[in-house]
Amino acid sequence: METRTEPNQAIVPGLLSEGEQPDFPRVLMLAAGGTIARALAVAARLRIPELLAAGPLSSGELAKRAECHPEALDRLLGTLALAGVLTRVADGGYRLTDAGAVLRSDHPASLRNTVMLLAETYDDAFRGLLTTVTSGESAFREVFGVSLYEHLAANPEEERVFDAAMAEMCRPVAAELAGGYDFSGVRTVVDVGGGDGTLLGGILREHPELRGVCVDRPSVCERAAAPPHPAGDRIVFRPADIFTEIPAAGDRYVIKNVLHDWPTEWQVRVLTAIRRAMAATPGSRLLVIEPMLEDEIDAPHALTQMVLCEGGTRGFSEAGMRRLLAAAGFTPLSAGALAGDHRLFECVPSAEAGPVPEARPAGG
């Protein structure tokens, strides 16, 4: 007797009965997820969402404007329509959906660079996922032969996308911090690992009495300082090795989404460097902002960190963050929730922490 199946559903004779069949189409869709990711990145690079901002266009017209192969682009557009980023209109053209609108560079909540970072550099690193899962070591180093930041320094376009992606993901937290934290009595805010100054810019925009110092790698500071910044001369960019030297005289120090990139020893080093800088200003406080990876839904985020970052790097739970702060000589005064599952820890140097050790070279 012939066994009948639903379309696209395979039966394995002699192994499984019809009622026990696994959901093969779902598994295949999951396995094809990389196709969707790369399609999103290519559409973003070709600025297809910008071309569709004024209304629907045919695939032929889009191919002319984007200088693409018509048939190949039509397949790309169909793939994106399947993913819900575009929708096909009555005359066969394509329209950008609300979900796809964030791929536009001019969208107020744009994720254009974040999508390119995830689907290009980060996805390339996942070729070494087996190494991470079997050894716990960095897949990025396995694939590229260097750390993430070393790779970015040697590849300016990827570094530009990375910086822009960090700014995109920072904006919601920056807005919430600027509007919800009490900056009264504060004069200078120092952002450690602050990238292009998006976080500081959001704070300074809401608090015109403040000045900001953004500390990061030399190449990052050079790019960030080149164009006029919205905060004008109220923000300065200071290149530094954050593991050994942090500018002093800040009333508030902020470090956001930096600690989880490094193993524990390096986390302690950067926090110790901050504590050393804070000693110059009585009453100075540190604001540590990190996502808390405590639930099952956080597993992909935690796995991505292990793939991308140096060996021994793990995401934080609140208990783990409190242990790290204590090891670095800080006492949290409060912990509150921010956008994107981030937690804000406001800290002061611990009274019992003792003298701050001398700085060591980052490679020491």
N, C-alpha and C positions, 0 to 999 in steps of 0.2 A: 504493500500500500504506500503510495507517495505521500510524503509529508508536505503540507502546504505551509508557506511562510508569508509573512507580511513583506511588502516591498522593502528592499535594503536590509532585511534581517536574515542573517545566516543561521542555518541549523547544522550542528555537528553530529552526523549520524552515529549512533551507538554510544555517544558520550553524554548527551544531555537530552532530556525530553523537551517537547515544545514549550511546556510551561516553565522550564528552568533556564530558558535562553538568557544570556547576558544582553545588556543593551549595547550591542555593537555600534549602532550609529552614534550614540552619545560618546562612546569611547573614541571613535574616529573623529568626531567634531572636536573633542578635547585635544587629540593629537595634532589636529590641523590648526590649532590655535596660533602657532607660529606664523602661519600664512596670513592670518588676519592681522597680527601684530606688525609684520613687515609691510603689509598693504597700507596700514594706517600711517606708518612712518614715511613711505614713499609718497602717499597723497599729501602729507604735511610738507615734505621737501619740495614737491611740485607746486605747492600752494593751491591745490584743487579747492580747498574750502574757501579761500579768498576769491577765487574765480567764480564760485557759486554764490557768493554773498548777496549779489544783486538779484538772484533768481535762477530758475532752472536753465540748464544748457544741455545740448546734445553731446554725446560722447565725441562726435566728429569735431564739433566746435571746441570742446575742451582740449582735444588732441592738438588742434592748431595753436591754441593759445598757450598750452603747456609744452609745445614742441615734442610731442610723443607719437609713438606708433599707434595708429587708430585702433586696430584690433586688440592689441595688448592693453591699451588704456581702458577699452570697453570692458575687458575681463576684470581689470582692477576695480572699475566702478561697480560692476556686478557683485564682486566680492564684498565691497564696502556696503552695498545695499543689503546683502544678506546679513551683514553684521549690524544693520540698523543705523549706520552713519550717514548713508544717503538713502533716498527713496526714488524709485523710477516713476516718472509722471506719465500722463496719458499719451503724449506724443513720442515717448521713448527716451526723452531726456532724463536728467538727474537733478534732484533738488537736495540741498543740504538739510538734514534733520536737526532738531534742537540738540540731540545728543552729540552730533558731529560738529556743532557750531564752535565748541571749545577748541577745535583744531585750528581755528583762525587766529592769526597772530594778534589781531586787533580786538579780540574778545576780552572783556574785562576779567574773565576767569580762564584765560587761555591756558591750555595744557599742551600746546604744539611741541615745545622743546622737550617736555617730560615724556611725551609719546615717543619722540625720536630717540631719546636716551634709553628708554626701556626696551624698545624694539630693535635697537642697533647695538650699541656698545654693551649694554647689560645682557641682551640676548646672546651676543657672541660669547660672552663669558660663560653662559650656561652650557656651552659645549663641554665644559669640564665639570659638570655637576656630579658625575660619578666619582671624581676625585674627592669632592667635598663630602659626599655621602659616605664614602668608604674610609676616609682618613680624617675628616673634619678640617682639612686644610683649604686654603683659598683656591677656588676654581679659576679666579681671574689670573692669579699668578701662574697657574698651570697652563692656561691658554695663551697668555700674552708674555710670559716670562718676567714680568715686572708687576709692581703693585698698581692699583687703580690710579693713584695720583701721579705716579711716575709715567704711566701710559698717557694720561691726560696732558702732562707737561710736554710730551713729545709729539702730541697730535692736536694742534691748535683748534681745528674745527670741532673735534670731539670735546675739547675743553670748553669751547664757547657754548656748545649745546648743553653741557653739564652745568655750567654756571647759570645759564638761562633757565634750565629746568629747576635748579635749586631755588631760584627767585620765584618761579611760578608756584612751587609748593609752599613757599614761605609766606606768600601774601595773606592767606586767611589767618594764620597765626599772628602775623605782624599787626593786622587790623584789630584782632581781639586783644592783643597785649597793649597796643597803643590806647585803646578805649577803655580797658578794664583794670589796668595796673595803676596804682597811685604813684605818680612821678613827682609829686609835690616835694620841694626842697632839693630835688636832684638837679645838678648842673651838667654833668658829663656822663654819657653812657658809652661804654666800650664793648663792642661786639666782637667776640673772639671767634675767628673762622667765619666772618660775616659776609663773605662772597662779594657781590656787587653792591652791597649796602641796602638791599630791599627791606630787611627787618628794621634797620636803623632809620631808613627813609620813612617808613610807615610811622615810627614813633615820633620822629622830628616833625613830621607833617602835622600831627595832632598836638604837639607840644613845642611851640615856637621858641620857648625860652631855653630849650635844651641844645647842647652840642653833642656830636657823636664822633667816635673814633672806630673805624672798621679795620680789623687786623686779619690779614690772610697771607697766602703765599705771594711772592713778588709778582708773578705773572698775572694773578687775579687782581691785585691792587692796581697794576699798571693799566689793565683794560678798564677797570671800574672808574679810575680817576680821569680817563681820557675825555669822555663826553661830559658836558655840564650835568651835574647831578641836580635833581629837583630840590634837594635840601641846600644847594649852593655851598657857600663856604662854612656852613655849620657842620659839615661832615668832612672828615679827612681820612685818607686811606694810608695805613701804616703796614708795610711789608715786614714780616717777622716770622721766626721759627716759634710757633706757639708753644712748643714743648719746653722752651728755655727762656723766652723773653716776651713779656706782655707789658704794654705801656702802663705806667702808673697814673695816679691822680684821677681815676674814675670813681664816681659816686655809685654807679651801678655797672656791674659786669654781666654780660649776657653770653651764654654759649648754647647754641641751638643745633641739634642734629649733628654734632661733631663727635661726641664721645663714643657713640655706638660704632663708629668707623674703625676703632682701634682696640687692641687687647688691653687688659686691665692695667698692666704696668704703664702703658702710654697714657691711658686715661688719668691715672694718678699723677703722671708728670705734668700734663697740661693743667689740671686742677691746682697742683702745687705752684706752678708758675703764676696762675691767677691769684692765688692766696698771697704770694710774694708781692705782687703788684698792689694788692688791696691794702697792704700794710702801710702804704704811704698816705692813705686817706681814712681817718677815723670815721666809723659809721658806714663804710662802704659795704655793699651787699652783692651777692652773686645770684643771678637768675639762671638756673639750668633748665633747659627745655628739651625733652626727649619723648618720642613715642613709647608707650608702655606696651610690650608684647606679652600679654598674659593669658589670652584666650585662644581657643582653637582657630578662630577666624584669622588670627595673626600669623599662623604658620607660614604662608607664602612670603610674608614680609621678613620673618625671621630667617627663612631659608635663603632669601635673596641676600641678606646681610652676610650670611656665612659664605656664600658664593663669591661675593664681591670684595669683601674686606679681608684684612690680614688674619692669619690663623689665630684662633682663640677668641675671635670677636663674637659676641652674642648680644641679642637684644636685651632690654632691661625690663624687669618687673619693678614695682615700687620698692619692694624689700631689697632687691639687688641694687637699686640706685642709692638707697639709704646706706647700705654697706659700703658702696664706693665712696660716697661723700664722707663718711666717717673715716675711711682709710686715708683720704686726702686732707683730713683736718677741717672738715666743715660740718656744721650743724644746721639741718633744715628748720626753718621757722614755720613754713607752711608748704602745702602741696595742693595744687588746684588743677582742674581739667581745662585744657585748651582745645582748639579745633584739631581734627584729624587724629584723635586719640592721644594727643600730646599731653604731657603733665608738666606743670611749672613748679619747680622747687626753688623757693626763696631761701637763701642760705647766708650764714655768717661764719667767720672762722671760729672753730671750737676753742673755748677758753683753755682746754687741757691739751691742745694740739702741740704745744711746744714750739721751739724755733723752726722757722721755715728753712729747709736745707738749701744749700747753694745749687744754682742751676747746673745741670749736666748737659753736654751736647746730645742732640736727639739721637745720634747713632751710638751713644755710649752705653 
